[in-house]
Amino acid sequence: MYRMKKIIVTGGTGRFGKILKKIIKNKYLFPNKNELNILSLSNIETYFKKKKPKVLIHLAGLSRPMDEHESNISKSIKLNIIGTCNIVMACKKFNVKLIYFSTSYVYPGTNGNYLETDPLLPVNNYAWSKLGGETAVQMYQNSLIIRACMTERPFIHKKALSDVRLNFIFQDEIAEILPKLIKLKGIINVGGPIRTVYDFAKKYNPSVKKISLKNIKNVIYKKNMSMNISKFKKIYKKKI
């Protein structure tokens, strides 16, 4: 089993990183951007030489605001593709297992219930940038790609899409099971039951209002972005 202090996490100041740090507490290492700069391969290698990690959980990159991936593709490419490529090369050099967080948005979003082996067609530039990172990670056998569909607790929006189906699960739930996922290799879909965004949100916030996909502008979604989570359900035994 991996020693806890031999596990490092990039992106510890992000939304999911903060939750993971709170749940894991001081068991993992959470370097800041000065200690580990994903845009500098030499910096990453220097940090690896010093800390000698066995596992790296890669969360660093650009996520929201989603439209920034459309308006500033250079930033998206640097942080989500080039940064991930640097991480992969360093992990390969030092034989560090890599856990890469991707997104359910890499699937086409038309038929839904996508298996890990199904063809991919990202729905927006954010998803393309994450798939760009995946491409490098898949070249490295000592790795796990987690295609996650997660959100903050509580659901932060006052309105929720009633005609978009996906697999939302709260970030803290994934954080709790992450130590078990670390053992795996390959690709795994991680999320909750297939349902509309509204049905998910309504369960936790009765006052949330419905909104239709046709009323959303400048953000690219598809109607059925759901994944098949059979592999994940075998590991996550709690009701979700």
PLY file of the C-alpha trace (Angstrom):
ply
format ascii 1.0
element vertex 240
property float x
property float y
property float z
element edge 239
property int vertex1
property int vertex2
end_header
0.00 0.00 0.00
1.15 3.51 -0.76
2.41 5.49 2.22
0.20 8.54 2.66
3.07 11.04 2.66
4.25 9.61 -0.64
1.06 10.86 -2.34
1.14 14.40 -3.70
-1.75 16.44 -5.08
-1.53 19.25 -7.62
-4.23 21.93 -7.60
-4.79 21.79 -3.86
-6.21 25.33 -3.83
-8.99 24.51 -6.29
-12.57 23.64 -5.34
-12.11 19.89 -5.25
-8.55 20.20 -3.93
-9.74 22.11 -0.88
-12.38 19.49 -0.12
-9.89 16.66 -0.56
-7.44 18.41 1.75
-10.13 18.84 4.40
-11.13 15.17 4.28
-7.64 13.69 3.92
-6.25 16.32 6.34
-2.44 16.11 6.51
-2.03 12.65 5.04
-1.17 13.80 1.50
1.22 16.51 0.32
-0.39 19.58 -1.29
2.41 21.66 -2.87
1.60 25.23 -3.88
2.35 26.63 -7.33
5.80 27.84 -6.31
6.78 24.42 -5.00
5.42 22.54 -8.00
4.77 24.46 -11.21
3.08 22.23 -13.78
4.27 24.49 -16.61
7.93 23.81 -15.74
9.16 20.26 -16.31
12.44 20.99 -14.53
10.54 22.33 -11.51
8.40 19.18 -11.34
11.48 16.96 -11.58
13.25 18.91 -8.84
10.24 18.48 -6.57
10.08 14.75 -7.32
13.78 14.34 -6.47
13.18 16.06 -3.14
9.92 14.39 -2.08
10.25 11.00 -3.84
6.48 10.49 -4.30
4.91 7.17 -5.24
1.60 8.65 -6.48
0.56 12.00 -7.96
-3.09 13.06 -8.07
-3.35 15.67 -10.81
-6.09 18.25 -10.16
-4.30 21.42 -11.28
-5.59 23.21 -14.36
-8.35 25.47 -15.63
-12.00 24.49 -15.17
-14.47 27.30 -14.56
-15.47 29.74 -15.85
-16.31 27.40 -18.72
-16.47 30.17 -21.32
-12.82 31.09 -20.67
-11.83 27.95 -22.56
-13.62 29.43 -25.57
-12.25 32.98 -25.25
-8.71 32.18 -24.06
-7.64 28.94 -25.70
-3.94 29.62 -25.01
-4.55 29.54 -21.27
-6.66 26.41 -21.61
-4.00 24.65 -23.69
-1.15 25.62 -21.37
-2.79 24.64 -18.11
-4.81 21.59 -19.15
-2.75 20.08 -21.95
0.88 21.25 -21.72
0.83 21.17 -17.91
-0.54 17.63 -17.93
2.03 16.53 -20.51
4.79 17.80 -18.20
3.28 15.87 -15.31
3.13 12.68 -17.39
6.76 12.98 -18.52
7.96 13.54 -14.97
5.87 10.64 -13.63
7.29 8.35 -16.33
10.86 9.39 -15.54
10.48 8.79 -11.80
8.01 5.88 -12.02
5.29 7.76 -10.15
1.74 6.48 -10.49
-0.49 9.17 -11.99
-4.16 9.75 -11.13
-5.67 12.17 -13.65
-9.06 13.81 -13.15
-10.90 14.22 -16.43
-14.58 14.90 -17.12
-17.73 13.22 -18.41
-17.87 16.03 -20.97
-15.41 14.11 -23.18
-18.32 11.87 -24.30
-20.58 12.94 -27.22
-23.58 13.72 -24.98
-26.22 12.40 -27.36
-27.20 8.83 -26.38
-25.89 8.72 -22.80
-24.94 5.76 -20.58
-21.43 5.86 -22.02
-18.95 3.12 -21.15
-15.28 3.86 -20.58
-14.54 2.16 -23.92
-17.03 4.18 -25.98
-15.90 6.69 -28.63
-15.25 10.23 -27.43
-16.35 13.58 -28.87
-15.91 16.50 -26.43
-18.84 18.89 -26.16
-16.85 22.11 -25.60
-13.32 23.50 -25.41
-13.02 22.64 -21.73
-13.66 19.00 -22.58
-11.23 19.15 -25.51
-8.54 20.45 -23.16
-9.20 17.61 -20.71
-9.11 15.06 -23.52
-5.81 16.59 -24.61
-4.49 15.79 -21.15
-6.00 12.30 -21.33
-4.11 11.62 -24.55
-0.78 12.03 -22.79
-1.89 10.10 -19.70
-3.07 7.12 -21.77
0.45 6.77 -23.18
1.68 6.06 -19.63
0.60 2.65 -18.37
1.12 3.38 -14.66
-1.92 5.67 -14.54
-5.62 6.01 -13.84
-7.99 8.38 -15.63
-11.06 9.34 -13.60
-13.85 10.72 -15.78
-15.80 12.47 -13.08
-19.18 14.20 -12.98
-19.07 16.08 -9.68
-20.33 19.28 -8.14
-20.11 21.28 -4.92
-22.22 20.62 -1.86
-24.69 22.26 -1.53
-25.88 22.73 -5.11
-24.98 26.38 -5.64
-27.36 27.38 -8.44
-30.92 28.69 -8.10
-31.95 27.06 -11.38
-31.21 23.61 -12.79
-31.55 22.08 -16.25
-34.61 19.86 -16.57
-33.68 18.43 -19.97
-30.00 17.48 -19.46
-29.18 14.05 -18.05
-25.90 13.29 -16.32
-24.36 11.67 -13.21
-23.78 14.39 -10.63
-22.20 13.32 -7.36
-20.89 15.62 -4.65
-17.17 16.31 -4.50
-16.85 15.20 -0.88
-18.22 11.76 -1.80
-15.48 11.29 -4.39
-12.87 12.59 -1.95
-13.88 9.95 0.59
-13.53 7.04 -1.83
-10.44 8.33 -3.65
-8.00 6.19 -1.57
-9.72 3.08 -2.99
-9.65 4.40 -6.55
-5.91 5.05 -6.34
-5.33 1.29 -6.50
-6.83 1.08 -10.01
-5.32 1.59 -13.44
-6.89 2.43 -16.78
-10.09 4.49 -17.00
-13.13 4.67 -14.71
-16.35 6.68 -14.91
-17.15 8.22 -11.53
-20.51 9.75 -10.65
-23.99 9.18 -9.31
-27.20 7.72 -10.79
-28.33 8.96 -14.19
-30.89 11.76 -13.78
-31.57 15.31 -14.91
-29.69 18.13 -13.28
-33.01 19.38 -11.92
-33.89 16.02 -10.34
-30.47 15.91 -8.68
-30.71 19.49 -7.40
-34.35 19.17 -6.27
-33.41 16.32 -3.94
-31.16 18.65 -1.94
-32.79 22.02 -2.59
-36.62 21.93 -2.89
-36.73 25.59 -3.96
-34.56 25.14 -7.06
-36.29 26.21 -10.29
-36.36 24.47 -13.69
-34.54 25.85 -16.70
-34.34 24.44 -20.23
-31.22 23.86 -22.30
-32.66 26.11 -25.00
-32.49 29.04 -22.55
-28.74 28.64 -21.99
-26.53 30.86 -24.12
-22.78 30.75 -24.76
-22.33 27.43 -22.92
-22.25 24.15 -24.80
-24.11 21.24 -23.24
-25.72 18.16 -24.76
-28.97 16.54 -23.69
-27.67 13.19 -22.49
-24.17 13.44 -21.03
-24.65 10.46 -18.72
-22.08 7.71 -18.13
-22.34 4.03 -17.30
-20.93 3.79 -13.75
-21.06 0.00 -13.32
-17.33 -0.23 -12.54
-17.58 2.55 -9.97
-20.64 1.04 -8.25
-18.69 -2.14 -7.53
-16.30 -0.05 -5.43
-18.63 2.60 -3.98
-21.06 0.66 -1.81
-22.99 3.61 -0.39
-26.39 4.62 -1.74
-26.04 7.57 -4.13
0 1
1 2
2 3
3 4
4 5
5 6
6 7
7 8
8 9
9 10
10 11
11 12
12 13
13 14
14 15
15 16
16 17
17 18
18 19
19 20
20 21
21 22
22 23
23 24
24 25
25 26
26 27
27 28
28 29
29 30
30 31
31 32
32 33
33 34
34 35
35 36
36 37
37 38
38 39
39 40
40 41
41 42
42 43
43 44
44 45
45 46
46 47
47 48
48 49
49 50
50 51
51 52
52 53
53 54
54 55
55 56
56 57
57 58
58 59
59 60
60 61
61 62
62 63
63 64
64 65
65 66
66 67
67 68
68 69
69 70
70 71
71 72
72 73
73 74
74 75
75 76
76 77
77 78
78 79
79 80
80 81
81 82
82 83
83 84
84 85
85 86
86 87
87 88
88 89
89 90
90 91
91 92
92 93
93 94
94 95
95 96
96 97
97 98
98 99
99 100
100 101
101 102
102 103
103 104
104 105
105 106
106 107
107 108
108 109
109 110
110 111
111 112
112 113
113 114
114 115
115 116
116 117
117 118
118 119
119 120
120 121
121 122
122 123
123 124
124 125
125 126
126 127
127 128
128 129
129 130
130 131
131 132
132 133
133 134
134 135
135 136
136 137
137 138
138 139
139 140
140 141
141 142
142 143
143 144
144 145
145 146
146 147
147 148
148 149
149 150
150 151
151 152
152 153
153 154
154 155
155 156
156 157
157 158
158 159
159 160
160 161
161 162
162 163
163 164
164 165
165 166
166 167
167 168
168 169
169 170
170 171
171 172
172 173
173 174
174 175
175 176
176 177
177 178
178 179
179 180
180 181
181 182
182 183
183 184
184 185
185 186
186 187
187 188
188 189
189 190
190 191
191 192
192 193
193 194
194 195
195 196
196 197
197 198
198 199
199 200
200 201
201 202
202 203
203 204
204 205
205 206
206 207
207 208
208 209
209 210
210 211
211 212
212 213
213 214
214 215
215 216
216 217
217 218
218 219
219 220
220 221
221 222
222 223
223 224
224 225
225 226
226 227
227 228
228 229
229 230
230 231
231 232
232 233
233 234
234 235
235 236
236 237
237 238
238 239
